Amino acid sequence: MGTGVDNYSNIDQQLSTWIDEHSDELLTSTQELLRIPSVRGDAATDAPYGAETARALKYVLGVAAGHGMSIRNLGGHAGHAEWRPDGVAEDAEIVGVLAHVDVVPEGDSWTHPPFGAEVDKGILYGRGAVDDKGPAMAGLFGMLAIAACGVPATKRVRVILGCDEESSFGCVNHYFANEEMPVTGFTPDGRFPVIFAEKGIANLEVEMTAPFKVGDMELVSLTAGRRSNMVPDLAVAVIEGPIEQTYRLSTALPEDAVEVSNGHARLTITARGVSAHGSTPELGINALTVLVDMLERARLPMSPEWGLLDTWAGDTSGAALGIDGRDDIAGPLTSNLGIASYKEGKLSLTFNIRYPVTWTIDELTSKARPVVQAARASLVNHVDMKPLYVPVDDPLMQVLLDVYRAETGDMRPPLTMGGGTYARVMKKGVAFGPEFEGFNGGAHQPDEHWPVEHLIRAAKIYAKALARLAA
């Protein structure tokens, strides 16, 4: 695994040439995949996460089969495309590239169609452009390149594709319950040069029973957020009460934010924020804070629960839950109030927490529970994904760094992140790209995008990395 970059100069040139010659096909295939709205849907036969996620998986496997790769579809949960070089045993070790074909809901405020896969001034737009459909295709074409160029190898190479990464890792858990585990590999679902540590990820579910009031008006229902790992960009509240107060409130709100019904006794209020990835909530604006701000401007007395909701929604450090902190490896904890629901007097909240790699879920919940209880609420459930940490001097890290640095000249050290990737389910794996220094593709945000030039460049890097790992 420690083969130097210089020994691969001829192979690297061949791989770059092959990617360049197939760049149109790479782009077209990526666009076709982006046009499939593979948001999780209702389960069906051979489509446990919905028909569109299954269709996306089938499409990518079809591209691979068209290039002579062997493929397997595990009932719509996940699948793989494999290259086994001549002379390599059927049970040889596997180098894996793990990517996902599902996407989060498109959300609002797009200026390009979210599933249009438009290219504008060299930029490819679409939900999944950079998370993770574009990178999945870059990884696949990296494998196709080493197969076409006949790179010397002693291992099999698999591109493994999951269909439910954005909701859970059930897809790859199912896959590895039925298929072999790669000995090493990467996922194209982070940043370059390489991610050596990923924070722990926990969803903390909090419930409280309390009447939310604005003057003599009562909250009937409240909904905000589509997924816990997205900053809510929409919050909708239904409020009922005396007509004189509902009228006063309605006149204090922006005209396009309120709908009047039931003889002016019921108001439906819509607040819009700015979505962002749950690992970087500070880049978004939680629609719940916008909603509370709108209500406060009416200068009607509000029950204390509104202030608590505003504090929790506006806090991205975890301080409001008593869990703020950091470590020297991955930095500070982040908190995102991603989902809120109120009905029949009960408020349910889901916080998406990214915690330091040296912490445990027990430490986290022991800090949060007394703070939640002091607010007359309850921590009713939690879901945890343990942190990932691969030392910088590990041979896998060194191979990936060598390839990236030779390709780009960028000598920055490895990175950490709050996002969670398939690297966590591998025997040994890390997130390797796809985003380059100085670029943010807006994952989970409106107008998610990726430069076509980056798509092609990433495919070359992945091909060269796989050439070394497969040897």
Legacy VTK file of the C-alpha trace (Angstrom):
# vtk DataFile Version 3.0
C-alpha trace
ASCII
DATASET POLYDATA
POINTS 471 float
0.000 0.000 0.000
2.981 2.304 0.350
3.801 2.350 -3.370
5.130 5.778 -4.314
3.410 8.122 -6.721
6.470 8.291 -9.029
6.169 4.588 -9.886
2.718 5.250 -11.309
3.482 8.160 -13.642
2.699 6.238 -16.843
-0.419 4.630 -15.383
-1.611 7.996 -14.055
-1.320 9.528 -17.523
-3.310 6.682 -19.037
-6.028 7.071 -16.413
-6.275 10.841 -16.938
-6.495 10.345 -20.690
-9.253 7.750 -20.335
-11.288 10.012 -18.041
-10.875 12.929 -20.472
-11.993 10.761 -23.382
-15.081 9.675 -21.423
-15.856 13.017 -19.775
-18.961 13.585 -21.904
-20.314 10.195 -20.892
-19.463 10.903 -17.247
-21.376 14.185 -17.321
-24.361 12.774 -19.227
-24.627 9.783 -16.899
-24.455 12.050 -13.874
-27.210 14.266 -15.292
-29.445 11.274 -15.939
-28.949 10.123 -12.358
-29.671 13.613 -10.986
-32.979 13.688 -12.846
-34.250 10.775 -10.774
-35.937 12.305 -7.664
-34.570 9.659 -5.300
-35.962 11.014 -2.024
-37.019 8.257 0.346
-40.576 7.149 -0.346
-43.052 4.406 0.511
-41.703 0.875 0.520
-42.624 -1.435 -2.348
-41.432 -4.732 -3.772
-37.655 -4.510 -4.389
-37.857 -0.859 -3.350
-37.668 -0.736 0.459
-36.952 3.016 0.442
-39.288 3.932 -2.387
-39.503 3.444 -6.129
-37.235 6.361 -7.034
-34.286 5.283 -4.871
-34.554 1.817 -6.407
-34.634 3.365 -9.876
-31.510 5.391 -9.146
-29.642 2.280 -7.996
-30.730 0.337 -11.054
-29.570 3.159 -13.320
-26.029 3.316 -11.910
-25.664 -0.453 -11.986
-26.799 -0.362 -15.607
-24.042 2.104 -16.476
-21.486 -0.188 -14.840
-22.818 -3.285 -16.602
-22.565 -1.439 -19.907
-18.810 -1.226 -19.303
-18.482 -4.930 -18.554
-18.545 -4.783 -14.748
-20.290 -7.510 -12.765
-23.205 -6.145 -10.769
-25.504 -7.183 -7.940
-28.682 -5.560 -6.664
-29.707 -6.568 -3.139
-33.433 -6.021 -3.465
-33.230 -2.240 -3.737
-31.455 -1.830 -0.387
-28.025 -1.462 -1.940
-25.923 -2.919 -4.715
-22.466 -3.043 -6.176
-20.475 -3.005 -9.370
-17.251 -5.015 -9.268
-14.068 -5.237 -11.291
-12.066 -8.418 -10.828
-8.861 -8.284 -12.881
-7.726 -11.332 -14.827
-5.820 -13.697 -12.608
-7.273 -12.331 -9.375
-9.096 -14.929 -7.293
-12.848 -14.779 -6.809
-12.302 -14.493 -3.051
-9.521 -11.908 -3.232
-9.675 -8.957 -0.857
-11.863 -6.022 -1.869
-11.106 -2.329 -2.114
-14.372 -0.447 -1.737
-15.823 2.871 -2.845
-19.017 3.478 -0.880
-21.479 6.082 -2.161
-25.216 6.718 -1.991
-27.872 7.440 -4.590
-30.600 8.774 -2.287
-31.006 12.489 -1.598
-32.723 14.734 0.929
-35.960 16.486 -0.095
-35.381 19.357 -2.477
-36.792 22.105 -0.248
-37.656 25.565 -1.533
-36.040 28.657 -3.076
-34.248 27.008 -5.991
-33.351 29.132 -9.018
-32.574 26.006 -11.065
-34.935 22.998 -11.180
-33.840 20.701 -8.332
-34.087 17.634 -10.540
-33.314 19.330 -13.843
-29.548 18.611 -13.846
-28.923 21.853 -15.701
-25.403 22.985 -16.573
-25.053 26.757 -16.369
-21.660 28.354 -17.074
-19.870 25.108 -16.341
-21.759 24.437 -13.083
-23.995 21.375 -12.704
-27.097 22.072 -10.585
-29.371 19.571 -8.894
-30.241 17.871 -5.642
-27.471 15.325 -5.185
-24.981 17.086 -7.463
-22.354 17.040 -4.720
-24.144 14.843 -2.133
-23.720 12.205 -3.357
-24.784 11.346 -6.909
-22.107 13.312 -8.728
-19.334 11.865 -6.542
-20.836 8.366 -6.881
-20.488 8.633 -10.646
-16.947 10.013 -10.275
-16.053 6.995 -8.142
-17.658 4.603 -10.610
-15.795 6.109 -13.560
-12.602 5.925 -11.505
-13.104 2.158 -11.318
-14.074 1.952 -14.984
-10.845 3.756 -15.857
-8.544 1.349 -14.013
-10.417 -1.592 -15.547
-10.191 -0.179 -19.079
-6.499 0.663 -18.682
-5.655 -2.777 -17.305
-4.016 -1.460 -14.155
-2.020 -4.205 -12.388
-3.978 -5.317 -9.340
-4.085 -8.026 -6.712
-7.476 -7.104 -5.251
-11.022 -6.782 -6.466
-12.541 -3.303 -6.600
-16.186 -2.603 -5.779
-18.297 0.502 -5.998
-20.968 -0.101 -3.359
-24.139 1.987 -3.576
-26.653 2.544 -0.786
-30.215 3.817 -1.072
-30.969 5.235 2.380
-27.931 7.117 3.642
-29.826 10.345 4.276
-32.353 8.741 6.634
-30.428 5.872 8.182
-27.689 3.429 7.288
-30.133 0.541 7.005
-29.154 0.121 3.369
-25.479 -0.636 3.989
-26.217 -2.537 7.181
-28.369 -4.831 5.036
-25.646 -4.988 2.419
-22.893 -6.039 4.806
-25.169 -8.580 6.464
-25.191 -10.320 3.086
-21.943 -9.319 1.371
-18.221 -9.117 2.040
-16.609 -6.200 3.817
-13.823 -4.377 1.921
-10.462 -4.462 3.656
-10.048 -0.773 2.952
-11.506 2.013 0.858
-13.172 5.399 0.890
-16.409 7.244 0.391
-16.594 10.284 -1.931
-18.813 12.150 0.497
-16.682 14.737 2.305
-13.890 17.109 1.376
-10.382 16.966 -0.020
-7.643 16.350 0.883
-9.149 13.632 3.139
-11.244 13.389 6.299
-9.545 11.484 9.105
-12.178 12.067 11.809
-15.961 12.364 11.770
-17.865 13.561 14.809
-20.376 11.346 16.536
-23.944 11.910 15.383
-26.911 11.656 17.726
-30.569 12.470 17.367
-32.021 13.532 20.714
-35.819 13.399 20.845
-37.447 15.720 23.375
-41.112 16.009 24.323
-43.009 18.462 26.476
-46.667 19.049 27.253
-47.579 22.715 27.512
-50.090 25.180 26.071
-48.475 27.574 23.621
-50.384 30.871 23.751
-50.204 34.290 22.127
-52.450 36.518 24.183
-55.741 34.627 24.484
-55.014 32.685 21.313
-53.829 29.085 21.375
-51.540 27.125 19.126
-53.477 24.363 17.370
-50.599 22.823 15.444
-47.003 23.454 14.456
-44.783 21.680 11.950
-41.208 22.443 10.967
-38.454 20.496 9.272
-38.317 17.640 6.780
-35.295 15.752 8.088
-33.345 16.065 11.311
-30.101 16.591 9.383
-31.398 19.713 7.643
-31.929 23.182 9.121
-35.705 23.754 8.739
-36.445 26.266 6.012
-40.209 26.196 6.631
-42.353 26.383 9.768
-46.158 26.445 9.711
-48.271 27.302 12.756
-52.062 27.287 13.102
-53.421 29.613 15.808
-57.017 30.130 16.950
-58.616 32.620 19.309
-60.822 35.688 19.755
-61.376 37.515 16.504
-60.109 40.853 17.787
-56.782 39.299 18.740
-56.423 37.153 15.633
-57.155 40.230 13.550
-54.521 42.243 15.400
-51.992 39.459 14.914
-52.809 39.059 11.239
-52.309 42.756 10.553
-48.917 42.646 12.303
-47.657 39.819 10.093
-46.365 40.064 6.516
-49.261 39.653 4.102
-47.699 36.668 2.361
-47.078 34.873 5.670
-50.639 34.593 6.972
-53.820 32.911 5.778
-57.127 33.749 7.466
-59.985 31.263 7.871
-62.970 30.359 10.069
-64.343 33.882 10.155
-60.939 35.305 11.024
-60.772 33.127 14.149
-58.035 30.902 12.709
-54.681 31.946 11.290
-52.217 29.794 9.384
-48.793 31.396 9.664
-45.888 30.409 7.438
-42.315 31.323 8.306
-39.378 30.738 5.974
-35.763 30.264 6.967
-32.651 29.149 5.124
-31.789 25.461 4.944
-28.303 24.082 5.569
-26.717 20.730 6.300
-27.256 19.519 9.849
-23.490 19.378 10.397
-23.155 23.107 9.694
-26.338 24.604 11.181
-24.649 27.973 11.628
-24.861 28.395 7.844
-28.662 28.312 7.909
-31.537 30.197 9.511
-33.969 28.021 11.422
-37.525 28.836 10.340
-38.707 28.360 13.936
-36.718 31.398 15.036
-38.286 33.370 12.197
-41.746 32.256 13.329
-41.188 33.331 16.931
-39.758 36.658 15.792
-42.868 37.284 13.683
-45.138 36.582 16.643
-43.112 38.801 18.970
-43.493 41.733 16.607
-47.243 41.681 17.233
-46.494 42.807 20.834
-48.997 40.363 22.324
-48.060 38.484 25.514
-46.618 35.065 24.721
-46.339 32.011 26.959
-42.783 31.113 28.075
-42.734 28.012 25.884
-42.276 30.191 22.797
-39.095 31.670 24.247
-37.759 28.213 25.025
-38.500 27.039 21.486
-36.774 30.117 20.073
-33.701 29.536 22.264
-33.400 25.876 21.300
-33.943 26.554 17.604
-31.498 29.445 17.488
-28.707 27.664 19.345
-26.176 25.845 17.155
-23.531 25.223 19.847
-25.541 22.962 22.154
-25.218 25.439 25.027
-28.997 25.709 25.391
-29.112 21.961 26.030
-26.089 22.031 28.321
-24.001 19.932 25.937
-21.662 22.465 24.366
-18.001 21.488 24.256
-15.155 20.434 21.993
-12.081 18.253 21.673
-8.713 18.820 20.028
-9.355 16.328 17.221
-12.650 17.362 15.629
-13.459 20.654 17.326
-16.767 21.893 18.742
-20.115 20.183 19.097
-22.956 21.482 16.911
-26.695 21.305 17.478
-29.530 21.566 14.970
-33.196 21.559 15.964
-34.220 19.822 12.764
-37.817 18.705 13.360
-40.626 20.171 15.449
-44.247 19.062 15.759
-47.026 20.293 18.043
-50.475 18.776 18.291
-53.058 18.406 21.047
-50.856 20.149 23.559
-47.718 18.061 23.004
-44.526 19.383 21.463
-42.058 16.912 19.935
-38.556 18.017 18.951
-35.647 16.238 17.285
-32.161 17.675 17.756
-29.424 16.536 15.376
-26.162 16.675 17.367
-22.595 16.316 16.025
-20.371 15.641 19.035
-16.567 15.416 19.548
-14.862 12.133 18.654
-13.544 11.629 22.194
-17.056 11.761 23.691
-19.635 9.001 24.137
-23.403 9.068 23.777
-23.749 8.402 27.505
-21.749 11.542 28.302
-23.932 13.511 25.924
-27.286 12.366 27.291
-26.157 12.711 30.914
-25.425 16.386 30.232
-28.637 17.031 28.306
-31.149 15.230 30.523
-31.105 17.547 33.588
-31.296 20.650 31.386
-34.256 19.229 29.473
-35.989 18.213 32.701
-35.464 21.695 34.146
-37.455 22.981 31.180
-40.305 20.629 32.161
-39.598 18.430 29.167
-38.350 14.874 28.753
-35.570 13.266 26.754
-37.622 10.369 25.399
-35.263 8.735 22.917
-31.896 8.964 21.252
-30.259 7.438 18.188
-26.482 7.321 18.036
-23.805 6.868 15.389
-20.369 6.559 16.937
-17.481 8.817 15.841
-14.857 7.788 13.281
-11.123 8.292 13.717
-8.294 6.998 11.500
-4.800 8.184 12.499
-3.110 10.465 10.005
-0.105 8.135 9.733
-2.240 5.150 8.704
-1.150 3.672 5.313
-4.599 4.315 3.797
-4.352 7.977 4.715
-0.878 8.227 3.237
-1.892 6.711 -0.106
-4.859 9.042 -0.491
-2.856 12.089 0.546
-0.035 11.203 -1.864
-2.426 10.905 -4.803
-4.317 14.088 -3.976
-1.188 16.155 -3.434
0.453 14.917 -6.640
-2.677 15.825 -8.592
-3.303 19.249 -7.051
-0.147 20.491 -5.357
-2.288 21.235 -2.301
-0.290 20.278 0.789
-2.934 21.053 3.406
-3.214 18.564 6.278
-6.142 16.125 6.600
-9.455 17.464 7.866
-12.244 16.589 10.282
-15.972 17.133 9.844
-19.336 16.884 11.500
-20.982 14.992 8.660
-21.511 11.250 8.841
-20.492 9.021 5.961
-20.387 5.371 4.999
-16.750 5.323 6.112
-18.131 4.523 9.582
-19.434 1.127 8.489
-16.201 -0.004 6.824
-13.471 -2.097 8.400
-11.159 0.793 7.569
-12.347 3.728 5.503
-12.383 7.503 5.292
-14.187 10.232 3.380
-12.068 11.312 0.410
-13.398 14.375 -1.431
-15.325 15.389 -3.426
-15.254 19.083 -2.498
-12.046 20.990 -3.175
-10.545 23.824 -1.145
-12.548 27.042 -1.326
-15.665 25.400 -2.735
-19.017 24.729 -1.058
-21.548 22.880 -3.177
-24.476 23.648 -0.878
-25.381 20.108 0.140
-28.944 20.034 1.551
-29.433 23.641 0.421
-31.223 25.247 -2.537
-29.230 25.275 -5.788
-26.893 22.469 -4.760
-24.175 22.410 -7.412
-20.821 21.069 -8.543
-18.546 22.408 -11.288
-18.229 19.975 -14.187
-14.476 20.514 -13.998
-14.519 19.229 -10.406
-16.540 16.171 -11.403
-13.916 15.215 -13.976
-10.986 16.042 -11.725
-12.397 13.996 -8.861
-12.849 11.008 -11.175
-9.140 11.191 -12.075
-8.119 11.352 -8.417
-10.336 8.411 -7.550
-8.969 6.352 -10.441
-5.385 6.955 -9.346
-6.168 6.204 -5.714
-7.902 2.951 -6.647
-4.956 1.930 -8.829
-2.702 2.072 -5.781
-5.112 0.556 -3.298
-5.926 -2.347 -5.638
-2.215 -3.157 -5.910
LINES 1 472
471 0 1 2 3 4 5 6 7 8 9 10 11 12 13 14 15 16 17 18 19 20 21 22 23 24 25 26 27 28 29 30 31 32 33 34 35 36 37 38 39 40 41 42 43 44 45 46 47 48 49 50 51 52 53 54 55 56 57 58 59 60 61 62 63 64 65 66 67 68 69 70 71 72 73 74 75 76 77 78 79 80 81 82 83 84 85 86 87 88 89 90 91 92 93 94 95 96 97 98 99 100 101 102 103 104 105 106 107 108 109 110 111 112 113 114 115 116 117 118 119 120 121 122 123 124 125 126 127 128 129 130 131 132 133 134 135 136 137 138 139 140 141 142 143 144 145 146 147 148 149 150 151 152 153 154 155 156 157 158 159 160 161 162 163 164 165 166 167 168 169 170 171 172 173 174 175 176 177 178 179 180 181 182 183 184 185 186 187 188 189 190 191 192 193 194 195 196 197 198 199 200 201 202 203 204 205 206 207 208 209 210 211 212 213 214 215 216 217 218 219 220 221 222 223 224 225 226 227 228 229 230 231 232 233 234 235 236 237 238 239 240 241 242 243 244 245 246 247 248 249 250 251 252 253 254 255 256 257 258 259 260 261 262 263 264 265 266 267 268 269 270 271 272 273 274 275 276 277 278 279 280 281 282 283 284 285 286 287 288 289 290 291 292 293 294 295 296 297 298 299 300 301 302 303 304 305 306 307 308 309 310 311 312 313 314 315 316 317 318 319 320 321 322 323 324 325 326 327 328 329 330 331 332 333 334 335 336 337 338 339 340 341 342 343 344 345 346 347 348 349 350 351 352 353 354 355 356 357 358 359 360 361 362 363 364 365 366 367 368 369 370 371 372 373 374 375 376 377 378 379 380 381 382 383 384 385 386 387 388 389 390 391 392 393 394 395 396 397 398 399 400 401 402 403 404 405 406 407 408 409 410 411 412 413 414 415 416 417 418 419 420 421 422 423 424 425 426 427 428 429 430 431 432 433 434 435 436 437 438 439 440 441 442 443 444 445 446 447 448 449 450 451 452 453 454 455 456 457 458 459 460 461 462 463 464 465 466 467 468 469 470
